[in-house]
Amino acid sequence: MKTVLITGCSSGYGLETARHFHAQGWNVVATMRSPSDGILPPSERIRVLPLDVTDVRSISAAIEASGPIDVLVNNAGIGVVGAFEATPMLHVRKVFETNTFGVMAMTQAVIPQLRSRRSGVIVNVTSSVTLAPHPFAAAYTASKMAIEGFTGSLALELAAFDVGVKLVEPGYAPTTRFAQNTDLRIEDLIPEAYATFAAPIFAAFAKPAMVTKETDVAEAVWQAANDASGQLRFPAGPDALALARAR
């Protein structure tokens, strides 16, 4: 029976992905900064572990407690929405610490066991902001674009050891982490000078033509983890699929 370790499982994509892999008969190691009871079904095939992907000691403890894993899903992330001019650099660094360096640190910690067994898959969850430019998402996009390049290069590097490296690119969903896990309010990051430009953009965000569901992302992660074709990118959700086709 295979085992998947998923980061950022307290809600959203990570939680739904954990449920999906469990339903498919896998062992699931669901990690989150502050574990909560009752968010996943009671099962001997589910373990919930604390993990802060920005803390090397937390990463080491989680990897040791997990035992051998077959798939790593780097899903944990934080967002920021607003004019880059108004975004504190302290928060930009915080976004990169989780979305970029946290993914790299988790990946580096897991590679040795996958390489030595010459099997396994690493799935990095990015965003459809990497498929087309989006206003008011400059810092977030930069953190995710870095992982796109990182993943493409690493996929070539680890192919020599039969280890797969994949990208899942979720589209937009009003309830997802795009603006979650942040102590900054959107209204504080839109200076008055941007108000006229911002109004129709946020109106469109409020009533999107296409919405990505958490189940779309969970299914895309599942496909990526089990892919044998060599495909690198797996857009998730109707808007991400449309952007990928356009690109």
Secondary structure by P-SEA (a helix, b strand, c coil): cbbbbbccccccaaaaaaaaaaaabbbbbccccccccccccccccbbbbbbccccaaaaaaaaaaaccccbbbcccccccccccccccaaaaaaaaacccaaaaaaaaacaaaaaaaccbbbbbbbcccccccccccaaaaaaaaaaaaaaaaaaaaaccccbbbbbbbbcccccccccccccccccccccccccccaaaaaaaaacccccccaaaaaaaaaaaaacccccccccccaaaaaaaaac
